[in-house]
Amino acid sequence: MTRGPVKQAEQQRFAPDGTPVVVRRSARRTRTVSAFWEGGTVVVAIPARFSHAQEDEWVGKMLRKLRSKEAVGAGAGRGNDDELAARAQQLSRKYLGGRAVPSSVRWVSNQNSRWGSATPADRSIRLSDKLKGMPEWVVDYVLVHELCHLLAAGHGPDFWALCGAYPDMEKAKAFLSGVAYAQGRGLTED
């Protein structure tokens, strides 16, 4: 069965604090509302049938929800680079016996095809800022993965043996594969 084109309308606005917001109305969306960051803009996806009052109500709710998630995420090392580096140190101690010691750990916005990268020569780690809205255990997996690269180059058996110390490795890999699949097909709105 083939589906026809999805009718979707967008409206740009600003939250009271100046945050840019795009409201996407979708004919396919019937009950659910979602919100996510796209670049520096909050996107709120709502059913096309919502009234303007319902739109205003849900934009407010979803902005509060996103800000609440960010506040919780900052405690998990998802805030600034210093918090991310501290989280990497904790994970190195917990899963790698403290052997992986990065010289720097930072968020970057220029990684579009990778979740993270490590340069063993200078012991630096970079994580894509696209991970910031993901569950803590997924971000932790990517950090552990990159920490393991400081101890074992490539993706050989030694590397995977080190990564295997992280108990949610397979679950996190599956989650990231699902996200990559959805992004590749433009399905991330839902």
KOLNUMI-577219 format. One line per 8 residues: number of its first residue (from 1); their letters; for each residue x, y, z of N, C-alpha, C, O. Coordinates in steps of 0.05 Angstrom, whole numbers, plus 32768, in hexadecimal, padded with zeros to 4 digits. Example, Ala and Ser with C-alpha at 12.3 -4.5 7.8 and 13.67 -1.06 7.14 Angstrom:
! KOLNUMI-577219
1	as	8108,7F8E,809C,80F6,7FA6,809C,8108,7FBE,809C,811D,7FBE,80A9 | 8101,7FD3,808E,8111,7FEB,808F,8102,8001,809D,810C,8017,80A1
//
This chain:
! KOLNUMI-577219
1	mtrgpvkq	8011,7FE9,8000,8000,8000,8000,8012,8019,8000,8023,801B,8011 | 800D,802A,7FEE,801D,8043,7FED,800D,805A,7FFA,7FF5,805B,7FF8 | 801C,806A,8007,800F,8081,8014,8013,809A,8002,8027,809D,7FF4 | 7FFF,80AB,8003,8002,80C4,7FF5,8014,80D7,8004,801D,80D0,801A | 8019,80EE,7FFA,802A,8101,8007,801E,810A,8022,8005,810C,8025 | 802F,810F,8035,8026,8118,804F,8022,8136,804E,8035,8145,8047 | 800A,813F,8055,8006,815C,8055,8010,8167,8070,8007,815E,8085 | 8021,817A,806E,802E,8184,8086,8032,81A2,8082,803B,81AB,806D
9	aeqqrfap	802B,81B1,8096,802E,81CE,8095,8040,81D7,80AC,8040,81CB,80C1 | 8050,81EB,80A7,8062,81F5,80BB,805C,8212,80C1,8055,8222,80B0 | 8060,8219,80DB,805D,8235,80E3,8074,823C,80F6,8079,822D,8109 | 8083,8251,80F0,8099,825A,8100,808F,826E,8115,807F,827F,810E | 8098,826C,812D,8092,827E,8143,80A8,827F,8157,80BC,8271,8153 | 80A5,828E,816C,80BA,8290,8181,80AD,828C,819C,8097,8297,81A1 | 80BA,827D,81AD,80B1,827A,81C9,80B6,8294,81D7,80C5,82A5,81CE | 80A9,8298,81EE,80AD,82B1,81FD,80CA,82B8,8204,80D1,82CF,8206
17	dgtpvvvr	80DB,82A3,8207,80F7,82A7,820D,8108,82AC,81F3,8120,82AF,81F5 | 80FB,82AD,81DC,8109,82B2,81C3,8111,8299,81B4,811C,829B,819E | 810C,8281,81BF,8113,8269,81B1,8103,8266,8198,80EA,8268,8198 | 8110,8261,8181,8101,825D,8168,80F2,8242,8169,80FD,822E,8171 | 80D9,8243,8160,80C8,822B,8160,80BB,8228,8145,80B1,823C,813A | 80BB,8210,813A,80AC,820A,8122,8097,81F6,812A,809C,81E2,8136 | 807E,81FD,8123,8067,81EB,8128,8061,81DD,810D,805B,81EA,80F9 | 8063,81C2,810E,805D,81B2,80F6,8042,81A4,80FA,803F,8194,810C
25	rsarrtrt	802F,81AB,80E9,8015,819E,80EA,8015,8187,80D5,801C,818B,80BE | 800D,8170,80DE,800D,8159,80CC,7FF1,814C,80CB,7FE5,8146,80E0 | 7FE8,8146,80B3,7FCE,8139,80AF,7FD0,811C,80B8,7FBC,8110,80C0 | 7FE8,8110,80B6,7FEB,80F4,80BE,7FEB,80F1,80DD,7FE2,80DD,80E7 | 7FF5,8105,80EA,7FF6,8104,8108,7FDA,8109,8112,7FCD,811D,810B | 7FCF,80F7,8122,7FB4,80F9,812B,7FB1,8100,8149,7F9F,810F,8150 | 7FC2,80F5,815A,7FBF,80FA,8177,7FD9,8103,8184,7FD8,8112,8198 | 7FF0,80FB,817A,8009,8100,8188,8015,811B,8182,8010,8127,816D
33	vsafwegg	8024,8125,8195,8034,813E,8192,8050,8137,8199,8055,8128,81AC | 8063,8141,8189,807F,813C,8190,808E,8157,818C,8086,8169,817E | 80A5,8158,8199,80B6,816F,8197,80D3,8167,8197,80DB,8153,81A5 | 80E4,8174,8188,8100,816E,8187,810F,8187,817D,8103,8199,8172 | 8129,8186,8181,813A,819C,8177,8143,8195,815A,814B,817E,8155 | 8142,81A8,8149,814C,81A5,812D,815D,81BE,8128,8153,81D4,8123 | 8177,81BA,8129,8189,81D1,8129,8185,81E1,8142,8185,81D5,8158 | 8181,81FA,8141,817B,820A,8159,815E,8210,815C,8157,8223,816B
41	tvvvaipa	814D,8201,814F,8130,8206,8150,8121,81EF,815D,8128,81D7,8158 | 810E,81F5,816D,80FC,81E0,8178,80E6,81DA,8164,80D9,81ED,815B | 80E3,81C1,815D,80CE,81B9,814B,80B8,81AB,815B,80BE,8198,8169 | 809F,81B5,815A,8089,81A8,8167,8076,819E,8152,806C,81AD,8142 | 8073,8183,8151,8062,8176,813D,8047,8170,814A,8045,8162,815E | 8031,817A,813D,8016,8177,8148,8003,816D,8132,800A,8170,811A | 7FEC,8162,813A,7FD8,815B,8126,7FCE,8174,8117,7FCB,8189,8124 | 7FC8,8171,80FE,7FBE,8188,80EE,7FA4,8193,80F9,7F9E,81AB,80F5
49	rfshaqed	7F93,8183,8106,7F79,818B,810F,7F79,819C,8128,7F65,81A7,8130 | 7F90,819F,8135,7F92,81AF,814E,7F8A,81CC,8149,7F91,81D8,8135 | 7F7B,81D7,815D,7F74,81F4,815B,7F8D,8204,8163,7FA1,81F9,816C | 7F8B,821E,815F,7FA1,8230,8166,7FA6,822F,8184,7FBC,8231,818E | 7F90,822D,8194,7F93,822B,81B1,7FA1,8211,81B9,7FB2,8212,81CB | 7F9A,81FB,81AC,7FA7,81E2,81B2,7FC5,81E3,81AA,7FD6,81D9,81B8 | 7FCA,81F0,8193,7FE6,81F4,818A,7FF6,8203,819F,800B,81FA,81A7 | 7FEB,8219,81A8,7FF9,8229,81BD,7FFE,8219,81D6,8014,8219,81E2
57	ewvgkmlr	7FE9,820A,81DF,7FEC,81F9,81F7,8002,81E5,81F3,8013,81E1,8205 | 8002,81D7,81DD,8016,81C2,81D9,8032,81CC,81D4,8045,81BF,81DC | 8034,81E3,81C7,804F,81EE,81C3,805B,81F4,81DF,8072,81EE,81E4 | 804B,8200,81F0,8055,8206,820C,805C,81ED,821B,8071,81EB,8227 | 804B,81D8,8219,8051,81BF,8227,806A,81B2,821D,807B,81A9,822C | 806D,81B1,8202,8084,81A4,81F7,809E,81B3,81FC,80B3,81A7,81FF | 809D,81CE,81FC,80B5,81DD,8203,80BE,81D7,8220,80D5,81D3,8225 | 80AA,81D6,8232,80B0,81CF,824E,80BC,81B3,8250,80CF,81AE,825F
65	klrskeav	80B1,81A0,8241,80BB,8185,8241,80D8,8183,8237,80E8,8176,8243 | 80DD,8191,8221,80F9,8191,8216,810C,819D,822A,8122,8193,822D | 8105,81B3,8236,8117,81C0,8249,811B,81AE,8262,8131,81AE,826D | 8106,81A0,826A,8109,818E,8280,811C,8177,8279,812D,8170,828A | 811A,816C,8261,812C,8157,8258,8149,8162,8257,815C,8153,825F | 814D,817B,824E,8168,8186,824D,8173,8189,8269,818B,8183,826D | 8163,8191,827C,816D,8194,8298,8175,8179,82A3,8189,8177,82B0 | 8165,8164,829E,816C,8149,82A7,8185,813F,8298,8197,8134,82A4
73	gagagrgn	8186,8144,827E,819D,813B,826E,81B7,8148,8276,81CC,813C,8274 | 81B6,8161,827F,81CE,816F,8288,81DB,8160,829F,81F4,8160,82A1 | 81CB,8154,82B0,81D6,8144,82C6,81E4,812B,82BD,81F3,811F,82CC | 81DE,8122,82A5,81EA,8109,829B,8201,810F,8289,8209,80FF,8278 | 820D,8127,828B,8224,812D,827A,821C,8137,825F,822D,8136,824D | 8204,8141,825C,81FB,814A,8242,81F9,8168,8240,81EF,8173,822D | 8203,8176,8254,8203,8193,8254,821B,819D,8244,821C,819A,822C | 822D,81AA,8252,8244,81B5,8244,825B,81A1,8242,8258,818A,824B
81	ddelaara	8271,81A9,8236,8287,8197,8231,8294,818E,824B,829D,8177,824C | 8295,819F,825F,82A1,8196,8279,8290,8180,8285,829C,816D,8290 | 8276,8182,8284,8265,816D,828F,8268,8153,827F,8267,813D,828A | 826B,8156,8265,826F,813E,8254,828A,8130,825B,828B,8118,825C | 829F,8140,825E,82B9,8135,8266,82B8,8127,8281,82C4,8112,8284 | 82A9,8133,8294,82A6,8126,82AE,8297,810B,82AB,829F,80F8,82B8 | 8283,810B,829A,8274,80F2,8296,8287,80DD,828A,8286,80C5,8291 | 8297,80E5,8277,82AA,80D2,826A,82BD,80C6,827F,82C3,80AF,827E
89	qqlsrkyl	82C7,80D7,8291,82D9,80CD,82A6,82CA,80B8,82B7,82D6,80A3,82BE | 82B1,80BE,82BF,82A2,80AB,82CF,829F,8090,82C1,82A2,807B,82CC | 8298,8091,82A7,8294,8079,8297,82AE,806A,8294,82AE,8051,8294 | 82C4,8078,8290,82DE,806B,828D,82E5,805B,82A7,82EE,8045,82A6 | 82E0,8068,82BE,82E5,805B,82D7,82D3,8042,82DB,82DC,802D,82E3 | 82B9,8046,82D5,82A6,8031,82DA,82A9,8018,82C7,82A8,8002,82D1 | 82AE,801D,82AD,82AE,8007,829A,82CA,8000,828F,82CD,7FEA,8284 | 82DD,8012,8292,82F7,800D,8286,830E,800F,829A,8325,8011,8293
97	ggravpss	8307,800E,82B3,831B,800F,82C8,832B,8029,82C9,8341,802A,82D3 | 8320,803E,82BD,832D,8058,82BD,8344,805A,82A9,8353,806D,82A9 | 8347,8046,8298,835E,8045,8285,835B,8058,826E,8370,8061,8263 | 8343,805F,8266,833F,8071,824F,833E,808E,825B,832B,8095,8269 | 8352,809D,8254,8354,80B9,825F,8356,80CC,8248,836B,80D1,823D | 833F,80D8,8240,833F,80EB,822A,834B,8106,8232,834A,810E,8249 | 8358,8113,821F,8362,812E,8224,834C,8142,8222,834D,8157,822F | 8338,813D,8211,8320,814E,820F,8308,813E,8206,830B,812A,81F7
105	vrwvsnqn	82F1,8147,820F,82D7,813B,8207,82C5,8152,8202,82C1,8163,8214 | 82BA,8154,81EA,82A9,816B,81E4,8292,8164,81D1,8294,8151,81C1 | 827D,8175,81D2,8267,8173,81BF,826F,8181,81A6,827D,8196,81A7 | 8268,8177,818F,826C,8184,8175,8253,8184,8165,8242,8172,8168 | 8250,8197,8153,8238,8199,8143,823D,8192,8126,822B,8193,8115 | 8256,818A,811F,825D,8185,8103,825F,8167,80FD,826A,8160,80E8 | 8255,8155,810E,8255,8139,8108,8239,8131,80FF,8227,812E,810F | 8236,812D,80E5,821C,8126,80DB,8218,8109,80D5,8202,80FF,80D3
113	srwgsatp	822E,80FA,80D2,822C,80DD,80CC,8237,80CC,80E2,8236,80B3,80E0 | 8240,80D7,80F8,824B,80C7,810E,8240,80D2,8129,823A,80EA,812B | 823D,80C0,813C,8233,80C9,8156,824B,80D3,8167,8247,80E4,8179 | 8262,80C9,8161,827A,80D2,8170,8293,80CB,8161,8292,80BC,814E | 82A9,80D6,816A,82C3,80CF,815F,82D9,80D3,8174,82D6,80E4,8186 | 82EE,80C5,8171,8305,80C7,8183,831F,80C8,8172,8321,80BC,815D | 8332,80D7,817C,834C,80D9,816F,8360,80CF,8184,8369,80DE,8196 | 8368,80B5,8182,837B,80AA,8196,8395,80B9,8198,83A1,80BB,81AE
121	adrsirls	839F,80C5,8182,83B9,80D3,8182,83B9,80EA,8196,83CD,80EE,81A4 | 83A3,80F9,8197,83A2,810F,81AB,838E,810A,81C1,8389,811B,81D2 | 8382,80F2,81C1,8370,80E9,81D6,8357,80FB,81D9,834D,80FF,81EF | 834D,8105,81C2,8336,8116,81C3,831D,8106,81BA,831F,80F4,81AA | 8306,810E,81C6,82ED,8101,81BF,82D9,8117,81B9,82D7,812C,81C6 | 82C9,8112,81A3,82B4,8125,819B,829A,8116,8198,8299,8100,818C | 8285,8121,81A4,826A,8115,81A1,8258,8128,8192,8258,8140,8196 | 8248,811C,8180,8235,812C,8171,8220,8138,8183,8215,812A,8195
129	dklkgmpe	821A,8151,8180,8205,815E,8191,81EA,8153,818B,81D7,8159,8199 | 81E7,8142,8176,81CD,8135,8170,81C6,8121,8186,81AF,8118,8187 | 81DA,8119,8196,81D5,8106,81AC,81C8,8113,81C4,81BD,8105,81D5 | 81C8,812D,81C6,81BF,813A,81DE,81A2,8134,81E6,819C,8134,81FD | 8191,812F,81D3,8175,8128,81DA,8170,810B,81DE,8159,8103,81E3 | 8185,80FA,81DC,8181,80DD,81DE,8183,80D4,81FB,818D,80E2,820C | 817A,80BB,8200,817B,80B1,821C,8198,80B0,8226,81AB,80AD,8217 | 819B,80B3,8240,81B5,80B4,824D,81C6,809B,8247,81DE,809D,8242
137	wvvdyvlv	81B9,8083,8247,81C8,806A,8242,81D3,8069,8225,81E6,805B,8220 | 81C6,8077,8212,81D0,8078,81F7,81E9,808A,81F6,81FD,8083,81E9 | 81E7,80A2,8202,81FE,80B4,8203,8216,80A7,8211,822C,80A9,8208 | 8210,8099,8227,8225,808B,8235,8232,8076,8224,824B,8073,8224 | 8222,8067,8214,822E,8053,8202,8241,8061,81EE,8257,8057,81EA | 8239,8077,81E2,824A,8084,81CF,8264,808D,81DC,827A,808B,81D1 | 8262,8098,81F4,827A,80A0,8203,828C,8088,8208,82A4,808A,8204 | 8281,8072,8212,8291,805A,8217,829E,8050,81FD,82B5,8049,81FC
145	helchlla	828E,8050,81E7,8299,8048,81CD,82B2,8058,81C6,82C6,804D,81BE | 82AF,8073,81C8,82C6,8084,81C1,82DD,8081,81D5,82F4,8083,81CD | 82D7,807D,81EF,82EC,8078,8202,82FC,805E,81FB,8314,805D,81FE | 82ED,804A,81F2,82FA,8031,81EA,830E,8035,81D3,8322,8027,81D1 | 8308,8048,81C1,831A,804E,81AB,8335,805A,81B5,8349,8058,81A7 | 8335,8065,81CD,834E,806F,81D8,8360,8057,81E1,8378,805A,81E4 | 8354,8040,81E5,8362,8028,81EE,8367,8014,81D8,837A,8004,81D9 | 8355,8014,81C4,8358,8000,81AE,834E,800E,8194,8337,8016,8192
153	aghgpdfw	8360,8010,8181,8359,801C,8167,8348,8009,8157,8348,7FF1,815B | 8338,8015,8145,8327,8004,8134,8310,7FF8,8143,830A,7FFF,815A | 8303,7FE5,8135,82EC,7FD8,8140,82F0,7FB9,8141,82DF,7FAA,8139 | 8308,7FB2,8149,830F,7F95,814B,8305,7F88,8164,82F7,7F95,8174 | 830B,7F6F,8168,8302,7F60,817F,830A,7F6D,819A,82FA,7F6D,81AD | 8322,7F77,819C,832B,7F84,81B5,831A,7F9C,81BB,8312,7FA0,81D2 | 8313,7FAC,81A7,8302,7FC3,81AA,82E7,7FBB,81B5,82DD,7FC6,81C8 | 82DA,7FA7,81A8,82BF,7F9F,81AF,82BF,7F92,81CB,82AB,7F93,81D9
161	alcgaypd	82D5,7F85,81D2,82D6,7F79,81ED,82D6,7F8F,8202,82C9,7F8D,8217 | 82E4,7FA5,81FD,82E3,7FBC,820F,82C7,7FC9,8210,82BD,7FCE,8226 | 82BB,7FCD,81F9,82A0,7FD9,81F8,828C,7FC7,8207,8278,7FD1,8212 | 8290,7FAD,8206,827D,7F9A,8212,827A,7F9E,8230,8267,7F93,823C | 828C,7FAD,823C,8289,7FB2,8259,8271,7FC4,825F,8266,7FC3,8275 | 8268,7FD3,824B,8251,7FE4,824E,8238,7FD3,824B,8233,7FC8,8235 | 8227,7FD0,825F,8211,7FBC,825E,81FB,7FC2,824A,81EE,7FB0,8241 | 81F7,7FDB,8242,81E2,7FE2,8230,81EC,7FE6,8213,81DF,7FF3,8203
169	mekakafl	8204,7FDB,820D,8210,7FDF,81F3,81FD,7FD6,81DC,81F8,7FE6,81CA | 81F3,7FBE,81DC,81E3,7FB4,81C6,81C9,7FC4,81C3,81C0,7FCB,81AD | 81BD,7FCB,81DA,81A4,7FDA,81DA,81A9,7FF6,81CE,819A,8000,81BE | 81C0,8003,81D6,81C6,801D,81CC,81CD,801D,81AE,81C5,802F,819F | 81DC,8008,81A5,81E2,8006,8189,81C8,8003,8179,81C5,800F,8163 | 81B5,7FF3,8183,819C,7FF0,8175,818C,800A,8174,8180,8011,8160 | 818C,8018,818A,817F,8032,818B,818A,8045,8176,817B,8052,8167 | 81A5,8048,8176,81B2,805A,8163,81AD,8051,8146,81AA,8062,8134
177	sgvayaqg	81AC,8037,8141,81A6,802D,8126,818A,8035,811E,8185,803D,8107 | 8177,8034,8131,815C,803C,812B,8159,805A,8125,814B,8062,8113 | 8168,806A,8135,8168,8087,8130,8174,808D,8115,8169,809D,8106 | 818A,8080,810E,8197,8085,80F4,8184,807D,80DD,8183,808B,80C9 | 8176,8066,80E1,8163,805D,80CC,814D,8072,80C9,8146,8079,80B2 | 8142,807B,80DF,812C,808F,80DD,8136,80A9,80D1,8128,80B4,80C0 | 814D,80B2,80D9,8158,80CB,80CE,815C,80C9,80AF,8157,80DB,80A0 | 8166,80B1,80A7,816B,80AD,808B,8152,80AD,807A,8154,80B0,8061
185	rglted	813C,80A9,8086,8122,80A8,8078,8110,80BF,807E,80F8,80BE,8077 | 811A,80D2,808D,810A,80EA,8094,80F3,80E3,80A7,80DF,80F1,80A6 | 80F7,80CF,80B8,80E2,80C7,80CA,80E5,80D2,80E6,80D6,80CA,80F8 | 80F8,80E4,80EB,80FE,80ED,8106,80E9,80FF,8112,80E9,8104,812A | 80D6,8109,8103,80C1,811A,810D,80B1,810C,8123,80A9,8119,8136 | 80AB,80F3,811F,809A,80E4,8132,80AB,80D9,8148,80A0,80CC,815A
//
